[in-house]
Amino acid sequence: MLTVEKLKDFGANTAEGLSRCINKEDFYIRMVNMVLADKNFDRLARAVADNDVKNAFEACHALKGATGNVSLTPIYEPVCALTEQLRGATELGDVSAHYNQIMDAHERLKKLAE
């Protein structure tokens, strides 16, 4: 089960995230859980596997907004970096560093939510 303390330990900027959720912890946790279930993580994985730069960029861009809104810094920062790497790209190139950071942080967060 997610708590604000667990999210803080994960590296989320919980003060900022809570302020965006009118300082209501239950609302903030609900929003974080929505990010955890975001299908754009799967979309990004498929796009990387398929070498599909367009869908990879679109998934990253969506995740950038979702993770930024709740200040999930360990996911947000590599998502931002990958979004910029893919912006205007015609080939996927080597995205492994940022992609692995995103997916590893997502998995860690999912374990915290159990």
N, CA, C and O atoms as CSV, one atom per row, in Angstrom:
chain,resi,resn,atom,element,x,y,z
A,1,MET,N,N,0.845,-1.181,0.000
A,1,MET,CA,C,0.000,0.000,0.000
A,1,MET,C,C,0.892,1.247,0.000
A,1,MET,O,O,1.827,1.369,0.791
A,2,LEU,N,N,0.579,2.133,-0.885
A,2,LEU,CA,C,1.353,3.367,-0.980
A,2,LEU,C,C,1.012,4.321,0.159
A,2,LEU,O,O,-0.135,4.427,0.592
A,3,THR,N,N,2.035,4.999,0.620
A,3,THR,CA,C,1.861,6.070,1.591
A,3,THR,C,C,2.726,7.240,1.130
A,3,THR,O,O,3.615,7.071,0.296
A,4,VAL,N,N,2.470,8.395,1.661
A,4,VAL,CA,C,3.282,9.563,1.334
A,4,VAL,C,C,4.724,9.318,1.769
A,4,VAL,O,O,5.661,9.708,1.072
A,5,GLU,N,N,4.900,8.675,2.916
A,5,GLU,CA,C,6.257,8.389,3.399
A,5,GLU,C,C,7.004,7.455,2.452
A,5,GLU,O,O,8.182,7.678,2.171
A,6,LYS,N,N,6.341,6.417,1.960
A,6,LYS,CA,C,6.970,5.506,1.002
A,6,LYS,C,C,7.338,6.247,-0.279
A,6,LYS,O,O,8.401,6.013,-0.855
A,7,LEU,N,N,6.468,7.129,-0.717
A,7,LEU,CA,C,6.742,7.902,-1.934
A,7,LEU,C,C,7.923,8.842,-1.730
A,7,LEU,O,O,8.735,9.041,-2.634
A,8,LYS,N,N,8.008,9.411,-0.546
A,8,LYS,CA,C,9.140,10.287,-0.224
A,8,LYS,C,C,10.438,9.485,-0.241
A,8,LYS,O,O,11.445,9.938,-0.785
A,9,ASP,N,N,10.413,8.293,0.354
A,9,ASP,CA,C,11.584,7.416,0.358
A,9,ASP,C,C,11.953,6.967,-1.056
A,9,ASP,O,O,13.129,6.757,-1.351
A,10,PHE,N,N,10.973,6.820,-1.913
A,10,PHE,CA,C,11.180,6.453,-3.312
A,10,PHE,C,C,11.914,7.568,-4.067
A,10,PHE,O,O,12.608,7.319,-5.053
A,11,GLY,N,N,11.742,8.796,-3.580
A,11,GLY,CA,C,12.391,9.941,-4.213
A,11,GLY,C,C,11.430,10.931,-4.833
A,11,GLY,O,O,11.849,11.887,-5.486
A,12,ALA,N,N,10.135,10.705,-4.632
A,12,ALA,CA,C,9.132,11.636,-5.147
A,12,ALA,C,C,9.197,12.940,-4.356
A,12,ALA,O,O,9.492,12.944,-3.161
A,13,ASN,N,N,8.922,14.021,-5.029
A,13,ASN,CA,C,8.820,15.319,-4.360
A,13,ASN,C,C,7.391,15.417,-3.837
A,13,ASN,O,O,6.527,16.038,-4.455
A,14,THR,N,N,7.164,14.794,-2.691
A,14,THR,CA,C,5.805,14.680,-2.171
A,14,THR,C,C,5.197,16.033,-1.788
A,14,THR,O,O,3.985,16.218,-1.908
A,15,ALA,N,N,6.004,16.960,-1.339
A,15,ALA,CA,C,5.471,18.283,-0.987
A,15,ALA,C,C,4.875,18.942,-2.230
A,15,ALA,O,O,3.779,19.500,-2.184
A,16,GLU,N,N,5.604,18.871,-3.329
A,16,GLU,CA,C,5.120,19.450,-4.579
A,16,GLU,C,C,3.898,18.689,-5.094
A,16,GLU,O,O,2.909,19.296,-5.503
A,17,GLY,N,N,3.973,17.351,-5.071
A,17,GLY,CA,C,2.847,16.539,-5.529
A,17,GLY,C,C,1.593,16.777,-4.715
A,17,GLY,O,O,0.498,16.907,-5.261
A,18,LEU,N,N,1.764,16.833,-3.399
A,18,LEU,CA,C,0.611,17.101,-2.535
A,18,LEU,C,C,0.020,18.475,-2.806
A,18,LEU,O,O,-1.200,18.641,-2.794
A,19,SER,N,N,0.875,19.459,-3.049
A,19,SER,CA,C,0.356,20.808,-3.299
A,19,SER,C,C,-0.493,20.824,-4.573
A,19,SER,O,O,-1.452,21.590,-4.665
A,20,ARG,N,N,-0.153,20.001,-5.535
A,20,ARG,CA,C,-0.957,19.917,-6.764
A,20,ARG,C,C,-2.267,19.188,-6.522
A,20,ARG,O,O,-3.200,19.286,-7.320
A,21,CYS,N,N,-2.332,18.465,-5.426
A,21,CYS,CA,C,-3.537,17.700,-5.072
A,21,CYS,C,C,-4.227,18.326,-3.862
A,21,CYS,O,O,-4.787,17.629,-3.016
A,22,ILE,N,N,-4.174,19.626,-3.800
A,22,ILE,CA,C,-4.778,20.447,-2.753
A,22,ILE,C,C,-4.490,19.912,-1.345
A,22,ILE,O,O,-5.332,19.977,-0.449
A,23,ASN,N,N,-3.259,19.376,-1.178
A,23,ASN,CA,C,-2.764,18.860,0.095
A,23,ASN,C,C,-3.640,17.765,0.701
A,23,ASN,O,O,-3.687,17.594,1.919
A,24,LYS,N,N,-4.323,17.037,-0.157
A,24,LYS,CA,C,-5.143,15.911,0.299
A,24,LYS,C,C,-4.401,14.619,-0.014
A,24,LYS,O,O,-4.279,14.219,-1.172
A,25,GLU,N,N,-3.907,13.972,1.044
A,25,GLU,CA,C,-3.096,12.773,0.874
A,25,GLU,C,C,-3.834,11.672,0.119
A,25,GLU,O,O,-3.251,11.030,-0.754
A,26,ASP,N,N,-5.099,11.444,0.439
A,26,ASP,CA,C,-5.838,10.377,-0.236
A,26,ASP,C,C,-5.977,10.661,-1.733
A,26,ASP,O,O,-5.908,9.738,-2.544
A,27,PHE,N,N,-6.169,11.911,-2.101
A,27,PHE,CA,C,-6.265,12.299,-3.507
A,27,PHE,C,C,-4.918,12.106,-4.199
A,27,PHE,O,O,-4.851,11.605,-5.321
A,28,TYR,N,N,-3.852,12.508,-3.520
A,28,TYR,CA,C,-2.501,12.355,-4.069
A,28,TYR,C,C,-2.182,10.881,-4.320
A,28,TYR,O,O,-1.688,10.526,-5.390
A,29,ILE,N,N,-2.460,10.033,-3.345
A,29,ILE,CA,C,-2.197,8.594,-3.486
A,29,ILE,C,C,-3.036,8.019,-4.628
A,29,ILE,O,O,-2.550,7.197,-5.405
A,30,ARG,N,N,-4.264,8.441,-4.726
A,30,ARG,CA,C,-5.138,7.981,-5.818
A,30,ARG,C,C,-4.556,8.375,-7.172
A,30,ARG,O,O,-4.583,7.582,-8.113
A,31,MET,N,N,-4.031,9.594,-7.273
A,31,MET,CA,C,-3.428,10.058,-8.525
A,31,MET,C,C,-2.154,9.275,-8.847
A,31,MET,O,O,-1.911,8.943,-10.007
A,32,VAL,N,N,-1.350,8.983,-7.844
A,32,VAL,CA,C,-0.135,8.180,-8.059
A,32,VAL,C,C,-0.527,6.780,-8.538
A,32,VAL,O,O,0.106,6.237,-9.444
A,33,ASN,N,N,-1.548,6.203,-7.945
A,33,ASN,CA,C,-2.015,4.885,-8.384
A,33,ASN,C,C,-2.504,4.911,-9.829
A,33,ASN,O,O,-2.339,3.932,-10.557
A,34,MET,N,N,-3.095,6.005,-10.239
A,34,MET,CA,C,-3.512,6.141,-11.637
A,34,MET,C,C,-2.288,6.153,-12.559
A,34,MET,O,O,-2.315,5.564,-13.640
A,35,VAL,N,N,-1.235,6.814,-12.134
A,35,VAL,CA,C,0.002,6.819,-12.923
A,35,VAL,C,C,0.574,5.410,-12.991
A,35,VAL,O,O,1.028,4.977,-14.050
A,36,LEU,N,N,0.555,4.701,-11.885
A,36,LEU,CA,C,1.062,3.327,-11.874
A,36,LEU,C,C,0.354,2.450,-12.899
A,36,LEU,O,O,0.974,1.578,-13.506
A,37,ALA,N,N,-0.927,2.676,-13.091
A,37,ALA,CA,C,-1.722,1.875,-14.015
A,37,ALA,C,C,-1.722,2.433,-15.436
A,37,ALA,O,O,-2.371,1.866,-16.315
A,38,ASP,N,N,-1.020,3.513,-15.674
A,38,ASP,CA,C,-1.012,4.165,-16.984
A,38,ASP,C,C,-0.512,3.197,-18.062
A,38,ASP,O,O,0.581,2.642,-17.948
A,39,LYS,N,N,-1.307,3.006,-19.088
A,39,LYS,CA,C,-0.981,2.089,-20.190
A,39,LYS,C,C,0.173,2.596,-21.045
A,39,LYS,O,O,0.678,1.858,-21.892
A,40,ASN,N,N,0.597,3.825,-20.846
A,40,ASN,CA,C,1.709,4.343,-21.632
A,40,ASN,C,C,3.041,3.689,-21.270
A,40,ASN,O,O,3.983,3.747,-22.060
A,41,PHE,N,N,3.140,3.074,-20.101
A,41,PHE,CA,C,4.349,2.301,-19.791
A,41,PHE,C,C,4.432,1.103,-20.733
A,41,PHE,O,O,5.494,0.809,-21.283
A,42,ASP,N,N,3.297,0.409,-20.916
A,42,ASP,CA,C,3.252,-0.723,-21.851
A,42,ASP,C,C,3.445,-0.250,-23.286
A,42,ASP,O,O,4.136,-0.897,-24.073
A,43,ARG,N,N,2.839,0.867,-23.619
A,43,ARG,CA,C,2.981,1.419,-24.966
A,43,ARG,C,C,4.443,1.755,-25.261
A,43,ARG,O,O,4.936,1.492,-26.358
A,44,LEU,N,N,5.127,2.332,-24.285
A,44,LEU,CA,C,6.537,2.653,-24.450
A,44,LEU,C,C,7.346,1.372,-24.655
A,44,LEU,O,O,8.204,1.314,-25.536
A,45,ALA,N,N,7.079,0.353,-23.851
A,45,ALA,CA,C,7.805,-0.916,-23.977
A,45,ALA,C,C,7.601,-1.530,-25.360
A,45,ALA,O,O,8.555,-1.993,-25.985
A,46,ARG,N,N,6.365,-1.531,-25.832
A,46,ARG,CA,C,6.095,-2.072,-27.175
A,46,ARG,C,C,6.795,-1.259,-28.247
A,46,ARG,O,O,7.367,-1.817,-29.184
A,47,ALA,N,N,6.752,0.051,-28.111
A,47,ALA,CA,C,7.366,0.921,-29.120
A,47,ALA,C,C,8.879,0.711,-29.169
A,47,ALA,O,O,9.463,0.673,-30.252
A,48,VAL,N,N,9.508,0.577,-28.021
A,48,VAL,CA,C,10.951,0.340,-27.990
A,48,VAL,C,C,11.258,-1.019,-28.618
A,48,VAL,O,O,12.190,-1.140,-29.414
A,49,ALA,N,N,10.483,-2.033,-28.264
A,49,ALA,CA,C,10.685,-3.373,-28.837
A,49,ALA,C,C,10.489,-3.377,-30.346
A,49,ALA,O,O,11.167,-4.111,-31.065
A,50,ASP,N,N,9.554,-2.549,-30.826
A,50,ASP,CA,C,9.243,-2.479,-32.260
A,50,ASP,C,C,10.062,-1.430,-32.998
A,50,ASP,O,O,9.901,-1.252,-34.206
A,51,ASN,N,N,10.941,-0.734,-32.278
A,51,ASN,CA,C,11.753,0.332,-32.885
A,51,ASN,C,C,10.866,1.419,-33.505
A,51,ASN,O,O,11.149,1.929,-34.589
A,52,ASP,N,N,9.792,1.758,-32.795
A,52,ASP,CA,C,8.772,2.701,-33.266
A,52,ASP,C,C,8.954,4.047,-32.555
A,52,ASP,O,O,8.443,4.256,-31.455
A,53,VAL,N,N,9.687,4.946,-33.202
A,53,VAL,CA,C,10.030,6.220,-32.579
A,53,VAL,C,C,8.799,7.079,-32.310
A,53,VAL,O,O,8.736,7.753,-31.282
A,54,LYS,N,N,7.819,7.068,-33.213
A,54,LYS,CA,C,6.621,7.899,-33.053
A,54,LYS,C,C,5.844,7.509,-31.793
A,54,LYS,O,O,5.512,8.368,-30.977
A,55,ASN,N,N,5.559,6.227,-31.637
A,55,ASN,CA,C,4.808,5.785,-30.462
A,55,ASN,C,C,5.633,5.886,-29.192
A,55,ASN,O,O,5.087,6.153,-28.121
A,56,ALA,N,N,6.928,5.678,-29.291
A,56,ALA,CA,C,7.786,5.849,-28.119
A,56,ALA,C,C,7.737,7.301,-27.646
A,56,ALA,O,O,7.615,7.563,-26.450
A,57,PHE,N,N,7.833,8.238,-28.581
A,57,PHE,CA,C,7.776,9.651,-28.210
A,57,PHE,C,C,6.422,9.998,-27.589
A,57,PHE,O,O,6.363,10.662,-26.555
A,58,GLU,N,N,5.338,9.548,-28.221
A,58,GLU,CA,C,4.004,9.870,-27.716
A,58,GLU,C,C,3.778,9.284,-26.325
A,58,GLU,O,O,3.191,9.942,-25.466
A,59,ALA,N,N,4.238,8.052,-26.094
A,59,ALA,CA,C,4.092,7.436,-24.774
A,59,ALA,C,C,4.909,8.214,-23.744
A,59,ALA,O,O,4.433,8.494,-22.643
A,60,CYS,N,N,6.145,8.561,-24.114
A,60,CYS,CA,C,7.005,9.329,-23.195
A,60,CYS,C,C,6.395,10.686,-22.871
A,60,CYS,O,O,6.390,11.120,-21.720
A,61,HIS,N,N,5.892,11.333,-23.882
A,61,HIS,CA,C,5.323,12.668,-23.673
A,61,HIS,C,C,4.133,12.594,-22.716
A,61,HIS,O,O,3.977,13.450,-21.846
A,62,ALA,N,N,3.298,11.571,-22.880
A,62,ALA,CA,C,2.156,11.393,-21.982
A,62,ALA,C,C,2.626,11.085,-20.560
A,62,ALA,O,O,2.080,11.614,-19.592
A,63,LEU,N,N,3.638,10.230,-20.441
A,63,LEU,CA,C,4.165,9.894,-19.116
A,63,LEU,C,C,4.839,11.082,-18.459
A,63,LEU,O,O,4.826,11.211,-17.235
A,64,LYS,N,N,5.420,11.943,-19.260
A,64,LYS,CA,C,6.046,13.155,-18.724
A,64,LYS,C,C,5.006,13.993,-17.980
A,64,LYS,O,O,5.254,14.461,-16.869
A,65,GLY,N,N,3.857,14.174,-18.594
A,65,GLY,CA,C,2.792,14.936,-17.946
A,65,GLY,C,C,2.246,14.240,-16.713
A,65,GLY,O,O,2.050,14.865,-15.671
A,66,ALA,N,N,2.001,12.935,-16.836
A,66,ALA,CA,C,1.405,12.182,-15.733
A,66,ALA,C,C,2.338,12.121,-14.522
A,66,ALA,O,O,1.911,12.356,-13.391
A,67,THR,N,N,3.611,11.805,-14.763
A,67,THR,CA,C,4.545,11.684,-13.649
A,67,THR,C,C,4.931,13.047,-13.086
A,67,THR,O,O,5.218,13.176,-11.896
A,68,GLY,N,N,4.936,14.049,-13.936
A,68,GLY,CA,C,5.242,15.396,-13.479
A,68,GLY,C,C,4.150,15.962,-12.590
A,68,GLY,O,O,4.433,16.667,-11.621
A,69,ASN,N,N,2.913,15.656,-12.914
A,69,ASN,CA,C,1.789,16.170,-12.123
A,69,ASN,C,C,1.831,15.710,-10.673
A,69,ASN,O,O,1.392,16.431,-9.776
A,70,VAL,N,N,2.356,14.513,-10.441
A,70,VAL,CA,C,2.415,13.999,-9.070
A,70,VAL,C,C,3.856,13.944,-8.554
A,70,VAL,O,O,4.133,13.356,-7.509
A,71,SER,N,N,4.756,14.560,-9.298
A,71,SER,CA,C,6.157,14.737,-8.881
A,71,SER,C,C,6.867,13.430,-8.556
A,71,SER,O,O,7.546,13.313,-7.536
A,72,LEU,N,N,6.701,12.450,-9.439
A,72,LEU,CA,C,7.397,11.175,-9.288
A,72,LEU,C,C,8.778,11.295,-9.923
A,72,LEU,O,O,9.034,10.735,-10.989
A,73,THR,N,N,9.640,12.013,-9.273
A,73,THR,CA,C,10.954,12.404,-9.791
A,73,THR,C,C,11.775,11.252,-10.362
A,73,THR,O,O,12.360,11.419,-11.433
A,74,PRO,N,N,11.852,10.086,-9.705
A,74,PRO,CA,C,12.680,9.011,-10.260
A,74,PRO,C,C,12.193,8.487,-11.619
A,74,PRO,O,O,12.969,7.892,-12.366
A,75,ILE,N,N,10.937,8.703,-11.934
A,75,ILE,CA,C,10.420,8.340,-13.254
A,75,ILE,C,C,10.407,9.572,-14.155
A,75,ILE,O,O,10.770,9.500,-15.329
A,76,TYR,N,N,9.990,10.687,-13.598
A,76,TYR,CA,C,9.846,11.921,-14.369
A,76,TYR,C,C,11.152,12.359,-15.042
A,76,TYR,O,O,11.152,12.707,-16.223
A,77,GLU,N,N,12.247,12.342,-14.308
A,77,GLU,CA,C,13.510,12.846,-14.879
A,77,GLU,C,C,13.980,12.040,-16.083
A,77,GLU,O,O,14.312,12.641,-17.104
A,78,PRO,N,N,14.026,10.685,-16.016
A,78,PRO,CA,C,14.427,9.963,-17.225
A,78,PRO,C,C,13.376,10.035,-18.338
A,78,PRO,O,O,13.721,9.961,-19.517
A,79,VAL,N,N,12.103,10.179,-17.973
A,79,VAL,CA,C,11.059,10.349,-18.996
A,79,VAL,C,C,11.295,11.657,-19.747
A,79,VAL,O,O,11.194,11.697,-20.973
A,80,CYS,N,N,11.608,12.723,-19.015
A,80,CYS,CA,C,11.899,14.011,-19.665
A,80,CYS,C,C,13.098,13.877,-20.605
A,80,CYS,O,O,13.070,14.359,-21.737
A,81,ALA,N,N,14.145,13.217,-20.120
A,81,ALA,CA,C,15.349,13.050,-20.936
A,81,ALA,C,C,15.047,12.241,-22.190
A,81,ALA,O,O,15.510,12.591,-23.276
A,82,LEU,N,N,14.280,11.166,-22.056
A,82,LEU,CA,C,13.953,10.345,-23.217
A,82,LEU,C,C,13.011,11.079,-24.162
A,82,LEU,O,O,13.137,10.956,-25.381
A,83,THR,N,N,12.079,11.833,-23.620
A,83,THR,CA,C,11.179,12.626,-24.467
A,83,THR,C,C,11.990,13.570,-25.348
A,83,THR,O,O,11.735,13.678,-26.547
A,84,GLU,N,N,12.956,14.244,-24.761
A,84,GLU,CA,C,13.778,15.181,-25.535
A,84,GLU,C,C,14.682,14.446,-26.531
A,84,GLU,O,O,14.927,14.939,-27.632
A,85,GLN,N,N,15.169,13.278,-26.141
A,85,GLN,CA,C,15.992,12.481,-27.055
A,85,GLN,C,C,15.185,12.069,-28.286
A,85,GLN,O,O,15.717,12.007,-29.394
A,86,LEU,N,N,13.904,11.789,-28.084
A,86,LEU,CA,C,13.053,11.315,-29.181
A,86,LEU,C,C,12.389,12.441,-29.965
A,86,LEU,O,O,11.944,12.228,-31.093
A,87,ARG,N,N,12.319,13.622,-29.392
A,87,ARG,CA,C,11.646,14.746,-30.057
A,87,ARG,C,C,12.319,15.015,-31.409
A,87,ARG,O,O,13.504,15.341,-31.473
A,88,GLY,N,N,11.552,14.874,-32.463
A,88,GLY,CA,C,12.047,15.144,-33.812
A,88,GLY,C,C,12.940,14.056,-34.374
A,88,GLY,O,O,13.446,14.194,-35.488
A,89,ALA,N,N,13.149,12.969,-33.629
A,89,ALA,CA,C,14.008,11.889,-34.109
A,89,ALA,C,C,13.310,11.097,-35.214
A,89,ALA,O,O,12.085,10.975,-35.226
A,90,THR,N,N,14.095,10.570,-36.124
A,90,THR,CA,C,13.556,9.715,-37.172
A,90,THR,C,C,13.892,8.250,-36.924
A,90,THR,O,O,13.317,7.357,-37.546
A,91,GLU,N,N,14.826,8.011,-36.013
A,91,GLU,CA,C,15.186,6.657,-35.610
A,91,GLU,C,C,15.223,6.601,-34.090
A,91,GLU,O,O,15.513,7.599,-33.429
A,92,LEU,N,N,14.931,5.437,-33.546
A,92,LEU,CA,C,14.898,5.292,-32.093
A,92,LEU,C,C,16.286,5.463,-31.484
A,92,LEU,O,O,16.427,6.112,-30.448
A,93,GLY,N,N,17.289,4.904,-32.097
A,93,GLY,CA,C,18.638,5.016,-31.545
A,93,GLY,C,C,18.772,4.255,-30.236
A,93,GLY,O,O,17.924,3.428,-29.900
A,94,ASP,N,N,19.829,4.535,-29.506
A,94,ASP,CA,C,20.077,3.855,-28.234
A,94,ASP,C,C,19.355,4.605,-27.115
A,94,ASP,O,O,19.807,5.650,-26.648
A,95,VAL,N,N,18.240,4.050,-26.708
A,95,VAL,CA,C,17.437,4.660,-25.647
A,95,VAL,C,C,17.557,3.875,-24.343
A,95,VAL,O,O,16.857,4.168,-23.374
A,96,SER,N,N,18.435,2.887,-24.317
A,96,SER,CA,C,18.462,1.929,-23.212
A,96,SER,C,C,18.680,2.570,-21.843
A,96,SER,O,O,18.046,2.163,-20.870
A,97,ALA,N,N,19.553,3.551,-21.751
A,97,ALA,CA,C,19.844,4.132,-20.433
A,97,ALA,C,C,18.594,4.746,-19.811
A,97,ALA,O,O,18.222,4.401,-18.689
A,98,HIS,N,N,17.951,5.650,-20.532
A,98,HIS,CA,C,16.748,6.308,-19.996
A,98,HIS,C,C,15.585,5.321,-19.870
A,98,HIS,O,O,14.861,5.320,-18.874
A,99,TYR,N,N,15.421,4.485,-20.890
A,99,TYR,CA,C,14.331,3.511,-20.875
A,99,TYR,C,C,14.447,2.593,-19.661
A,99,TYR,O,O,13.458,2.360,-18.966
A,100,ASN,N,N,15.643,2.071,-19.401
A,100,ASN,CA,C,15.838,1.176,-18.258
A,100,ASN,C,C,15.584,1.890,-16.936
A,100,ASN,O,O,15.025,1.296,-16.014
A,101,GLN,N,N,15.985,3.150,-16.828
A,101,GLN,CA,C,15.712,3.919,-15.603
A,101,GLN,C,C,14.210,4.061,-15.386
A,101,GLN,O,O,13.718,3.905,-14.268
A,102,ILE,N,N,13.490,4.357,-16.458
A,102,ILE,CA,C,12.028,4.526,-16.372
A,102,ILE,C,C,11.375,3.231,-15.904
A,102,ILE,O,O,10.594,3.223,-14.953
A,103,MET,N,N,11.703,2.147,-16.579
A,103,MET,CA,C,11.043,0.883,-16.285
A,103,MET,C,C,11.452,0.338,-14.912
A,103,MET,O,O,10.624,-0.241,-14.207
A,104,ASP,N,N,12.709,0.516,-14.531
A,104,ASP,CA,C,13.150,0.074,-13.205
A,104,ASP,C,C,12.432,0.860,-12.106
A,104,ASP,O,O,11.973,0.277,-11.124
A,105,ALA,N,N,12.336,2.171,-12.270
A,105,ALA,CA,C,11.646,2.996,-11.273
A,105,ALA,C,C,10.172,2.638,-11.215
A,105,ALA,O,O,9.589,2.601,-10.131
A,106,HIS,N,N,9.559,2.375,-12.361
A,106,HIS,CA,C,8.151,1.976,-12.398
A,106,HIS,C,C,7.962,0.666,-11.632
A,106,HIS,O,O,7.009,0.533,-10.865
A,107,GLU,N,N,8.846,-0.285,-11.829
A,107,GLU,CA,C,8.761,-1.569,-11.113
A,107,GLU,C,C,8.947,-1.376,-9.606
A,107,GLU,O,O,8.228,-1.978,-8.809
A,108,ARG,N,N,9.902,-0.545,-9.221
A,108,ARG,CA,C,10.115,-0.276,-7.789
A,108,ARG,C,C,8.864,0.335,-7.168
A,108,ARG,O,O,8.462,-0.027,-6.062
A,109,LEU,N,N,8.259,1.264,-7.895
A,109,LEU,CA,C,7.051,1.918,-7.387
A,109,LEU,C,C,5.897,0.926,-7.289
A,109,LEU,O,O,5.128,0.969,-6.328
A,110,LYS,N,N,5.766,0.043,-8.258
A,110,LYS,CA,C,4.717,-0.967,-8.207
A,110,LYS,C,C,4.888,-1.871,-6.982
A,110,LYS,O,O,3.904,-2.250,-6.347
A,111,LYS,N,N,6.114,-2.210,-6.658
A,111,LYS,CA,C,6.379,-3.035,-5.465
A,111,LYS,C,C,5.997,-2.293,-4.186
A,111,LYS,O,O,5.490,-2.898,-3.241
A,112,LEU,N,N,6.238,-0.991,-4.157
A,112,LEU,CA,C,5.844,-0.191,-2.985
A,112,LEU,C,C,4.329,-0.165,-2.808
A,112,LEU,O,O,3.827,-0.043,-1.691
A,113,ALA,N,N,3.616,-0.278,-3.908
A,113,ALA,CA,C,2.153,-0.179,-3.873
A,113,ALA,C,C,1.498,-1.498,-3.458
A,113,ALA,O,O,0.305,-1.534,-3.157
A,114,GLU,N,N,2.271,-2.565,-3.442
A,114,GLU,CA,C,1.692,-3.883,-3.083
A,114,GLU,C,C,1.291,-3.963,-1.632
A,114,GLU,O,O,0.794,-4.997,-1.184
